[in-house]
Amino acid sequence: MASAEVASGASARSRRWPVPSARHVLIVVLAVAAAGANVAVLRGADRTTEVLVVANEVAAGSRIDVSDLRVESIAVGSETMGALVDASLLAGVDGFVATRTLKPGEPLLSGDALAPGIGGVTRSMSIPVSNDTAVGGALVPGDLVDVVGVLEDGATFLASGLSVLAVPDDDGLGGTSFAPTVSVDPETALAITQALEDGTVHLLRSTGATPLEVPGG
């Protein structure tokens, strides 16, 4: 009988599960935490929120009216949430200036609207030039341009780093005229207008270039 009991005890001890080490426990905890974080990210990507969406086209440099926007619920991830404009700001955007041409159906982005007089968007003007004096007509909204005036007494920089707000659509007729719209302050607008009347104006793409010191600027 004693031999049987001894054998039974030995067998029971041999079937015990090994006690996990602290290292094994830590690995399991980290794995569970990582799985939970992945689920949270996936759920965040499916989160629905109300944002502002463009209802009517607004030309770059034009004022935005409340009627030009609508509220729409869309699913966005946390990484893009900060770029969109929350629906609660609808009334606050009224009267702001569009920094680019806004197309119907596009979500309004945080940089698409600025308060009048902020960020250099105090005035907007179109500069009628030819393609060969405006980087071959290859400018796009968001580019920065320098303006050179060629007058009787020589050439001079009239402005530096003006933001291109809009460019005319290609009419498909192969024309050489080009009139991009840029943001300007009143003094710069006068200088460019005078140069257009008395001489020739050239536009240089200055995106990424070191800003220039412009006389009187």
Secondary structure, DSSP 8 states (H G I E B T S, - for coil): -HHHHHHHHHHHHHTS-----HHHHHHHHHHHHHHHHHHHHHHHHTEEEEEEEE-S-B-TTSB--GGGEEEEEEEE-HHHHTTB-BGGGHHHHTT-EESS-B-TT-B-BTTSEE-TTSTT-SEEEE--EEGGGBGGG---TT-EEEEEEEETTEEEEEEEEEEEEE-----SS---EE--EEEE-HHHHHHHHHHHHHSEEEEEE-TTS-----TT-
